[in-house]
């Protein structure tokens, strides 16, 4: 085998790293504030770790748990697992012990890695490279690259299996659509165990960009955060919507506006027009993109490039399908909904997960046969989200299916109430839920505004039957580890306060 690297990973996401390490060996790929790593170093250290894992794991395509922190060494662990022909499972290192035990029992990983396990390996020998090559050539693009755990609405962890093909389909489309190249600099905000990090990680590997891993503490000091982004000459932010909102609500954009930014992408929660307008006013030259998609479709399935002004009370579209994906809006009988009417958002395409790891019942419930194709296997994913198509052919998000309720004889979507509340000037964040036992709509919010003033502001936006019955003012709304507002925790706190 004269050059075993040539045999690597035509079916694997590691083809990105192989090519980029050859093009830009000495360019910094990732920096965590304490340590930086070049593409060549990431490639070599990943290979060395891959050899070690291969010796300890006789099989390929098995899950390897990686206990994550936001360091370069965690990324070496991801690469090492992939080089061994297995799939990595990012797990928060500070996760509560009971939840960690639940995940590991269901996963039964072939190996569990800590970031410190990735250090002090010698570069692989020729024979060791041949070992990696022999394993790599057994990996197909339909095999898993990673498994990401999400709690879902029930709080029960589910392992979502994502293939190499699904990642490459997503990343190739994004790189082309948004012109990502080696001149781009990312400032990464999301935890490594949260699937939006897939974009930061693999766009960097594919395009030869550089990613700076933002220190978590900076999100408590938004002005310092924006100064950090400016200092690093950041060109693109691939953030969660909650982080985007934090900066907009803080006023930091009025004091620091990084002029190197060209692209700001957000997703994961409903994008507020008020917060979007704050960014657009400060940085009008930037391209803003609103993404939508659950983890089960490989990060995202629709996108909207902001192309007009929105009033603060308007709802931002989630747009049109991403490349190689199709959106279906279906009713409870899996029949298509008429134009403009609400339906469950269902997704079709290469990026669909293979299902939930070791959980066939939940897999069969969520991944179902395409009702328009009775001739061969053709799966769609039922997101559990409700949406509709507007007059421009753009998908609009309404709410979760489990947030539809019957109140005072009317069918109500909590998402519509949340959008109206969020549009009010002094609201910084808000969420609504239903007190079933007392039949009351509860609105929890943060902001310097009274409940009477909120009601006054909502009277021109919502019919009387949709107005919240109870308001709970908090300094900050609780968030889950992925940064989303934690409605389960809100409900528990509300119920306990009534006791």
Secondary structure, 3 states (H helix, E strand, C coil): CCCHHHHCCCCCCHHHHHHHHHHCCCCEEEECCCCEEEHHHHHHHHHHHHHHHHHHCCCCCCEEEEEECCCHHHHHHHHHHHHCCCEEEEEECCCCHHHHHHHHHHHCCCEEEEHHHHCCCCCCCHHHHHHHHHHHCCCCCCCEEEEEEECCCCCCCEEEEEEHHHHHHHHHHHHHHCCCCCCCEEEECCCCCCCCHHHHHHHHHHHCCEEEECCHHHHHCHHHHHHHHHHCCCCEEEEEHHHHHHHHHHCHHHCCCCCCCCEEEEECCCCEHHHHHHHHHHCCCCEEEEEECCHHHCCCCEEEECCCCCCCCCECCCEEECCCEEEEEECCCCCECCCCCCEEEEEEECCCCCEECCCHHHHHHHEEECCCCCCCCCEEEEEEEEEEECCCCCEEEEEEHHHEEEECCEEEEHHHHHHHHHCCCCEEEEEEEEECCCCEEEEEEEECCCHHHHHHHHCCCCCHHHCCCEEEECCCCCECCCCCECHHHHHHHHHHHHC
